[in-house]
Amino acid sequence: MRIARWISRTAAALAAAAFAFGGVSHAQGGFSTTATSAIIMDAGTGITLFCENCREPMPPASMSKLMTILLVAEAIEAGRINENTRFRVSENAWRHGAMSDGSHMFLAINSEVRVGDLLRGLSIVSANDACIVLAEGLAGGEAQFVDQMNRRAVELGLTTARFRNATGLPDPDHVISPYDLARLTRMIITRFPAIYRLDAERSFTYNNRTQENRNPLLGLFPGADGVKTGHTNASGYGMVGSAVLNGQRRIIVFNGMPSMAARRSEAERMMRAAFYDFRVTAMYPENATVGEAEVWLGSKKTVPLVTKNAIAIGMANAARGGARAAIVYQGPVPAPISEGQEIAKLVVEGPAFPRREFPLYAGRRVGRANWFARAWTGLGSLGK
């Protein structure tokens, strides 16, 4: 028998708002975008607050340099290199980076450059020459480094990522989704805060050339401190942005804007929406007791239902009312029951958002009832 018990306390708390989850339509929260693809993610929980084609692979341009940054950061963490390690600028890096029409940091051919300076050039001015020098220095060649990028993407579960170079230069097979870019950004912010802080530096000087950070959110939106812009003819103008406001961090990713001005305007509008049109509500912490389930032929009549992980819901402020939460399970649950056994779900649903289910587990072991109790229960059921 399927049993559903509505949780009045939780339902009352949730009824003040509606929810936005990964993959929901942008119409749900009343927010829309002219970008061809976009995501708003809460950095603290990883919850997707807004999604417009956010799971679909797209040409990321320089936004894919975030994977290059991650591999460099992991190499430093592992002790294989440090910021004072020097890499040589090959003719290939010079010709396809410093001498190209794309972003670069004016590296001189055959010069030796500190990893710390290369990271700054990569993070602050999106330098293609820095990417190639780092790729060659770490892996012996850009092609070998790209193999490492793709292997690491698989290990991290970035299922849409397909890298063909270290820079994000145009290639029809070089793609990643906004969702995976947001997840990658969250990893860098969480694991490598010192390296991430480079993204907030407003300018970078190398070889007597000063360049400004290309991130339009810096100085425009309070608390903005990253991350990376991108542009090619195929991708349009896009960016990954992040900011902290009132102790909360949000990440935005969007692509396909027609101009730098449009990117700047949409970046500010989307970041404002990230904080003011959406919110995250914590329902239960980890190891919290949510309710109880009836037990059939057990040494106890009920078993507590607990969470393993914290349960939080992303909410769109524009959608109000109708929220409900229920404990749902097939029951009574037959004994014996092991502690930690999944036996129920917390279901949250409403007219303005899709159904979400969270597993609930037995909070203690419940053995079988003694033979007399089982026999008595059996006799009782025969009389019904």
C-alpha positions, 0 to 999 in steps of 0.5 A, spaced: 500 500 500 502 506 498 502 511 504 503 519 503 503 523 509 503 531 508 508 534 512 504 540 515 510 544 518 514 543 511 508 545 507 507 551 510 514 553 510 514 552 502 507 555 501 510 562 501 514 560 494 515 556 488 521 552 486 526 552 480 530 546 479 535 543 474 532 543 467 526 547 469 523 552 463 525 559 464 517 561 464 517 558 471 520 564 475 518 569 471 525 570 468 527 570 461 533 571 457 535 573 450 541 568 450 541 562 446 543 558 453 544 560 460 544 557 467 543 561 474 546 556 479 547 557 487 554 556 488 553 553 495 548 548 494 549 546 486 542 547 485 540 550 478 535 556 479 534 557 472 536 554 466 535 555 458 538 550 454 543 549 460 544 542 459 545 542 451 553 542 449 555 549 446 561 552 443 564 556 449 570 560 446 574 562 452 570 560 457 573 553 456 579 556 459 577 554 466 579 547 464 586 549 463 586 553 469 583 547 473 589 542 470 594 548 472 591 548 479 591 541 480 598 540 478 600 546 483 597 542 488 600 536 487 607 539 487 609 538 480 610 545 479 609 552 483 608 559 481 616 560 480 616 554 475 618 557 468 616 555 461 619 556 455 615 560 449 615 555 443 615 558 436 608 554 436 605 558 442 608 565 440 605 564 433 598 561 435 598 565 441 602 572 441 602 573 434 594 571 433 588 576 433 586 573 439 587 575 446 594 574 448 599 577 453 605 579 448 610 573 450 616 573 446 619 567 443 624 563 446 623 567 453 622 563 459 615 565 463 613 564 470 607 560 471 604 565 476 605 570 470 602 565 465 596 564 470 595 571 471 595 572 463 590 566 462 585 569 468 585 576 467 586 577 460 584 570 457 591 570 454 591 564 448 599 564 448 599 563 456 594 557 455 599 554 449 605 555 453 602 552 460 599 546 456 606 545 452 610 545 459 605 541 463 604 535 458 609 536 452 604 539 447 598 542 446 595 535 443 597 531 449 594 537 454 587 536 451 587 529 452 588 530 459 583 535 459 578 530 456 580 525 461 579 529 467 572 532 464 570 524 464 573 523 471 569 529 474 562 527 470 562 533 465 558 529 460 558 534 455 565 537 455 569 535 448 575 539 448 579 540 442 584 545 444 587 549 450 584 556 448 577 555 446 579 557 439 573 555 434 573 548 432 566 545 431 567 539 436 569 543 442 563 544 446 561 544 453 554 545 456 552 551 461 551 547 466 558 543 466 561 550 465 557 552 472 559 546 475 567 547 473 567 554 476 564 551 482 570 546 483 575 552 482 572 557 487 571 551 492 578 548 491 582 553 489 580 560 492 587 563 491 587 562 484 580 564 483 582 571 486 586 572 480 579 573 476 578 579 480 584 583 478 582 589 474 588 589 470 595 585 468 601 588 466 606 584 462 612 586 457 610 593 459 603 592 456 597 593 461 591 590 459 584 591 462 580 585 465 575 583 460 569 581 465 564 587 465 561 585 472 567 587 475 565 594 478 558 594 475 555 589 480 557 589 487 560 583 490 562 580 483 569 577 482 569 573 476 570 569 472 571 568 464 568 572 458 568 568 451 567 570 444 567 567 437 563 568 431 560 561 432 559 562 439 557 569 440 558 573 446 558 569 452 561 569 459 561 565 466 560 570 472 560 569 479 558 574 485 557 574 493 552 578 496 549 577 503 554 571 504 551 567 498 554 566 492 551 565 485 554 563 478 551 565 471 553 562 465 550 565 458 552 565 451 550 567 444 549 575 445 550 579 439 555 584 442 559 586 447 554 591 450 549 586 450 553 581 454 554 587 459 547 588 459 545 581 460 550 579 465 548 585 470 541 583 469 542 576 470 546 576 476 541 581 479 536 576 478 540 571 481 540 574 487 533 578 487 528 573 483 531 566 486 532 564 493 535 557 496 531 554 502 534 549 506 529 544 508 532 539 512 540 538 514 543 531 513 541 526 518 535 529 520 529 526 522 523 528 517 518 523 520 516 516 521 513 510 517 509 504 519 512 497 520 509 490 519 510 485 524 516 488 527 519 489 534 517 496 533 511 499 530 514 505 527 521 507 524 524 514 524 525 516 517 532 520 516 536 524 511 543 522 509 544 529 505 542 536 507 535 537 503 535 544 500 530 547 494 531 553 489 526 558 489 523 563 484 520 568 488 515 570 482 511 563 483 507 563 490 503 558 493 501 551 492 507 548 495 506 541 498 511 536 501 509 529 503 513 522 505 511 517 501 512 509 501 510 503 500 507 500 507 507 498 512 514 496 511 515 489 513 520 487 518 526 486 519 529 493 517 536 495 517 539 502 519 540 506 513 535 502 509 532 507 503 524 506 505 521 512 503 521 519 499 520 526 501 516 528 495 515 536 494 511 538 488 506 544 486 503 547 480 508 552 478 514 547 479 516 540 477 516 534 482 522 533 486 523 526 490 529 526 496 530 519 499 529 517 506 532 512 510 531 508 516 534 511 522 534 505 526 534 497 525 527 494 527 527 486 528 521 482 527 516 481 532 516 475 536 512 469 534 506 470 538 505 477 536 506 475 529 501 470 530 496 474 533 497 479 527 496 474 522 489 472 526 487 479 526 488 480 518 484 473 517 478 476 520 478 482 516 
